[in-house]
Amino acid sequence: MKLDVSVILCSHNRAESLERTLESLSRLQIQESLSWELILVLNGARDHSSIVAEKFSGKLPLQCYHLKVAGLSVARNHAIQAARGRLLLFTDDDVEVDPLWVHSLWSAHLRYPQAHYFGGMIEPYLDKNMSMDISRFSESLFDGLLLRKNLGSQERALNPGETFFGANMAFLYEVFHWFQFRAELGRVGTRLLSGEETELIQQCQERNWIGIWIPDAKIKHWIGRERLSIPYILTYFWGLGTSLARMEKKDPPRYPPLKFKTGELTHTLASAVLFFSYCFERSRLKVQEVFIRK
């Protein structure tokens, strides 16, 4: 049976934050006329995520799948195959969704039937017992690290080059008749690759499909202490550079800007790691291409 909405959530060994996310989803305000399901994919989970999922089986229209193959893109593609909704909503396992999140995106779909995809506001939210100042991460370079997305307070069509983050986006089901999330992109275990949703949106834009920014579709993204540590930041930007190189389809390459800021060690390190990881992966892919041709 076809449904109106499928909410897709993939999780890897984050039982505690998954529980908070599911708790927020259980507080969604869903109109009676809306039919929906929640598809949870436990992607190589070795913690007690299964117990957490079972706890919410009576509170949510939950379908839980266990997938041994690691990778966020693989898990999302698995969920899409199982989905019955006309509109597929994606979020992450470390967020708190607004009670009207589903309502806002579904209503937008009804208002803009010509649109193929939608995205909304993501606000960074320091986890409890954290008093860290994140003002030093105010530049757009760090938007992906913090999972911060704000394209303004007005509902509007997405401009060329703009994109959404995977924690708060929605696509018509038929988009996935044409495309899927590429397995070479997106987080795999502790490897912080990314770009899978960016590439998907770029493919939609190449077909002139319309995307709509919905500021009322809001979520909060929890930021733990580890995410703001130097090792995590460097790992994130190494993965980002690798992902950008894999997404690059044309020559000459578009190198990430290499910026050095006096007194801003974190910014300088992030920029350098992003640049060199991009160069390294581009070189690796070029060598691989030569051997394949031979």
C-alpha positions as CSV (number, residue, x, y, z in Angstrom):
1,M,0.0,0.0,0.0
2,K,1.3,3.4,-0.9
3,L,1.7,6.0,1.8
4,D,2.1,9.8,1.8
5,V,5.5,10.0,3.6
6,S,8.4,7.7,4.5
7,V,10.9,9.1,7.0
8,I,14.3,7.5,6.5
9,L,16.8,7.3,9.4
10,C,20.1,5.4,9.3
11,S,22.2,4.8,12.3
12,H,25.7,3.3,13.1
13,N,26.6,2.5,16.7
14,R,24.9,5.6,18.2
15,A,22.3,4.1,20.5
16,E,22.2,7.0,22.9
17,S,21.7,9.7,20.4
18,L,19.4,7.5,18.3
19,E,17.2,7.2,21.4
20,R,16.9,11.0,21.6
21,T,16.2,11.3,17.9
22,L,13.5,8.7,18.1
23,E,12.0,10.4,21.2
24,S,11.7,13.6,19.2
25,L,10.1,11.8,16.3
26,S,7.6,10.3,18.7
27,R,6.5,13.9,19.5
28,L,5.7,14.8,15.8
29,Q,2.3,16.4,15.3
30,I,0.9,14.3,12.4
31,Q,-2.5,15.2,10.9
32,E,-4.9,12.3,10.9
33,S,-5.2,12.3,7.1
34,L,-1.5,11.8,6.6
35,S,-0.2,8.2,6.2
36,W,3.4,7.7,7.1
37,E,6.1,5.3,8.2
38,L,9.5,5.5,9.8
39,I,12.2,3.3,8.2
40,L,15.2,2.8,10.5
41,V,18.3,1.1,9.1
42,L,20.8,-0.1,11.7
43,N,24.0,-0.1,9.6
44,G,26.5,-2.5,11.0
45,A,25.4,-1.6,14.6
46,R,27.2,-3.5,17.3
47,D,25.8,-1.6,20.3
48,H,22.3,-1.7,21.9
49,S,20.6,0.2,19.1
50,S,18.3,-2.8,18.4
51,I,17.0,-2.5,22.0
52,V,16.4,1.2,21.6
53,A,14.5,0.6,18.3
54,E,12.3,-2.0,20.0
55,K,11.5,0.4,22.7
56,F,9.8,2.7,20.2
57,S,8.1,0.1,18.1
58,G,4.8,0.8,19.8
59,K,5.2,4.6,19.7
60,L,6.1,5.0,16.0
61,P,5.1,3.4,12.7
62,L,8.6,1.8,12.7
63,Q,10.1,-0.6,10.2
64,C,13.6,-1.6,11.4
65,Y,16.2,-3.2,9.1
66,H,19.6,-4.6,10.0
67,L,22.3,-4.1,7.3
68,K,25.7,-5.6,7.7
69,V,27.3,-3.8,4.8
70,A,28.8,-0.5,6.1
71,G,28.1,2.9,4.6
72,L,25.5,5.6,4.9
73,S,24.8,5.7,1.1
74,V,24.3,1.9,1.1
75,A,21.9,2.1,4.0
76,R,19.9,4.9,2.5
77,N,19.6,3.1,-0.8
78,H,18.4,0.0,1.1
79,A,15.8,2.1,2.9
80,I,14.6,3.7,-0.3
81,Q,13.9,0.2,-1.8
82,A,11.7,-0.6,1.2
83,A,10.0,2.8,1.3
84,R,6.3,3.1,0.4
85,G,5.9,6.9,0.7
86,R,5.4,9.3,-2.2
87,L,7.7,11.8,-0.4
88,L,10.9,10.5,1.3
89,L,12.2,12.5,4.2
90,F,15.8,12.0,5.4
91,T,17.3,12.8,8.7
92,D,20.2,11.7,11.0
93,D,20.5,9.9,14.3
94,D,21.9,12.8,16.2
95,V,19.2,15.4,15.8
96,E,16.0,16.6,17.4
97,V,13.2,17.3,14.9
98,D,10.7,20.0,15.3
99,P,7.1,18.7,16.1
100,L,5.9,20.2,12.8
101,W,8.9,18.9,10.7
102,V,6.9,16.3,8.7
103,H,3.9,18.6,8.4
104,S,6.1,21.4,7.0
105,L,7.7,19.3,4.3
106,W,4.5,17.5,3.3
107,S,2.6,20.8,3.1
108,A,5.4,22.2,1.0
109,H,5.0,19.3,-1.4
110,L,1.3,20.0,-1.7
111,R,2.0,23.7,-2.4
112,Y,4.7,23.0,-4.9
113,P,3.7,19.9,-6.8
114,Q,6.2,20.8,-9.5
115,A,9.1,20.5,-7.1
116,H,11.2,17.3,-6.8
117,Y,13.1,18.0,-3.6
118,F,13.0,20.1,-0.4
119,G,15.2,21.1,2.5
120,G,15.0,22.9,5.7
121,M,16.8,24.6,8.6
122,I,19.5,22.9,10.7
123,E,20.5,24.6,13.9
124,P,23.7,23.5,15.7
125,Y,22.9,22.7,19.3
126,L,25.6,22.1,21.9
127,D,25.1,19.0,23.8
128,K,24.3,19.3,27.5
129,N,27.2,20.0,29.9
130,M,29.1,21.8,27.1
131,S,29.9,25.4,27.5
132,M,32.3,25.7,24.5
133,D,32.2,28.8,22.3
134,I,31.5,27.9,18.7
135,S,31.9,31.5,17.4
136,R,35.3,30.6,15.9
137,F,33.4,28.2,13.6
138,S,31.2,31.0,12.1
139,E,32.6,30.8,8.6
140,S,30.9,28.8,5.9
141,L,33.9,26.5,5.7
142,F,32.6,24.9,8.9
143,D,28.9,24.5,7.9
144,G,29.3,20.8,7.1
145,L,31.3,20.1,10.3
146,L,28.6,21.7,12.4
147,L,25.8,20.5,10.1
148,R,24.5,24.1,9.9
149,K,22.1,25.1,7.2
150,N,20.3,28.5,7.0
151,L,19.3,29.8,3.6
152,G,17.1,32.6,5.0
153,S,13.6,33.1,6.5
154,Q,11.8,33.2,3.2
155,E,10.4,30.1,1.4
156,R,12.0,30.0,-2.1
157,A,13.3,28.0,-4.9
158,L,16.9,26.8,-4.6
159,N,19.5,28.7,-6.6
160,P,22.0,27.0,-8.8
161,G,24.9,25.7,-6.7
162,E,22.9,25.7,-3.5
163,T,22.3,22.5,-1.7
164,F,20.8,20.9,1.4
165,F,22.3,18.6,4.1
166,G,21.2,15.0,4.5
167,A,19.9,15.6,8.0
168,N,17.0,17.6,6.7
169,M,15.9,17.0,3.1
170,A,13.1,15.4,1.2
171,F,12.7,13.9,-2.3
172,L,9.9,12.7,-4.4
173,Y,10.0,8.9,-4.6
174,E,10.4,9.0,-8.4
175,V,13.7,10.8,-8.1
176,F,15.1,7.4,-7.2
177,H,13.9,5.9,-10.4
178,W,16.8,7.8,-12.0
179,F,19.4,8.2,-9.2
180,Q,20.6,6.8,-6.0
181,F,23.2,7.7,-3.4
182,R,26.7,6.8,-4.6
183,A,28.4,4.2,-2.4
184,E,31.8,5.8,-2.9
185,L,30.5,8.9,-1.1
186,G,29.0,9.3,2.3
187,R,30.2,8.2,5.7
188,V,31.4,4.6,6.1
189,G,31.9,3.6,9.7
190,T,34.5,6.0,11.1
191,R,35.6,7.3,7.6
192,L,34.0,10.7,7.4
193,L,33.3,10.8,3.7
194,S,30.5,13.1,2.5
195,G,28.9,14.7,-0.6
196,E,26.4,12.0,-1.4
197,E,23.4,14.3,-1.0
198,T,25.3,17.2,-2.7
199,E,25.9,15.0,-5.8
200,L,22.3,13.8,-5.8
201,I,21.0,17.4,-5.7
202,Q,23.5,18.4,-8.5
203,Q,22.0,15.6,-10.6
204,C,18.5,16.9,-10.0
205,Q,19.7,20.4,-10.9
206,E,21.2,19.2,-14.2
207,R,17.7,17.9,-15.1
208,N,16.3,21.3,-14.2
209,W,14.3,19.8,-11.4
210,I,13.1,22.3,-8.8
211,G,14.2,22.3,-5.2
212,I,12.4,24.4,-2.5
213,W,13.9,25.8,0.7
214,I,11.4,25.4,3.6
215,P,12.6,27.4,6.6
216,D,9.8,26.2,8.8
217,A,11.0,22.6,8.4
218,K,13.4,22.8,11.4
219,I,15.7,20.4,13.2
220,K,18.4,20.8,15.8
221,H,21.7,19.0,15.4
222,W,23.5,17.9,18.6
223,I,27.2,18.7,18.7
224,G,29.3,16.7,21.2
225,R,32.7,17.6,22.5
226,E,34.4,15.1,20.2
227,R,33.1,16.7,17.1
228,L,34.9,20.0,18.0
229,S,38.2,18.3,18.8
230,I,41.2,18.8,16.5
231,P,41.5,15.1,15.5
232,Y,37.8,15.0,14.5
233,I,38.0,18.2,12.6
234,L,41.1,17.1,10.6
235,T,39.5,13.7,9.9
236,Y,36.4,15.5,8.7
237,F,38.2,17.8,6.3
238,W,40.4,14.9,5.0
239,G,37.2,13.1,4.2
240,L,35.6,16.2,2.7
241,G,38.6,16.7,0.4
242,T,38.5,13.1,-0.7
243,S,34.8,13.3,-1.4
244,L,35.1,16.5,-3.4
245,A,37.8,14.8,-5.6
246,R,35.5,11.9,-6.2
247,M,32.6,14.2,-7.2
248,E,34.8,16.1,-9.6
249,K,33.9,15.0,-13.2
250,K,35.8,17.5,-15.3
251,D,39.3,18.8,-15.9
252,P,40.9,21.1,-14.9
253,P,40.1,20.3,-11.3
254,R,38.5,22.9,-9.0
255,Y,40.9,23.0,-6.2
256,P,39.6,24.0,-2.7
257,P,40.9,27.4,-1.7
258,L,44.0,27.2,0.5
259,K,43.7,29.9,3.1
260,F,46.0,30.8,6.0
261,K,44.6,33.0,8.7
262,T,46.9,34.6,11.3
263,G,45.9,33.5,14.8
264,E,43.3,31.0,13.4
265,L,45.0,27.7,13.7
266,T,41.9,25.6,13.4
267,H,40.9,27.4,10.2
268,T,44.4,27.1,8.7
269,L,44.7,23.4,9.5
270,A,41.2,22.6,8.1
271,S,41.9,24.5,4.9
272,A,45.3,22.8,4.4
273,V,44.0,19.3,5.1
274,L,41.0,19.9,2.7
275,F,43.4,21.0,0.0
276,F,46.0,18.3,0.3
277,S,43.4,15.4,0.7
278,Y,41.7,16.7,-2.5
279,C,45.0,16.7,-4.4
280,F,46.0,13.3,-3.0
281,E,42.7,11.7,-4.1
282,R,42.7,13.3,-7.5
283,S,46.2,11.9,-8.1
284,R,45.1,8.5,-6.9
285,L,42.1,8.5,-9.2
286,K,44.2,9.6,-12.2
287,V,46.7,6.7,-11.6
288,Q,43.8,4.3,-11.2
289,E,42.4,5.5,-14.5
290,V,45.7,4.9,-16.3
291,F,45.9,1.3,-15.0
292,I,42.3,0.6,-16.0
293,R,43.0,1.9,-19.5
294,K,46.0,-0.4,-19.8
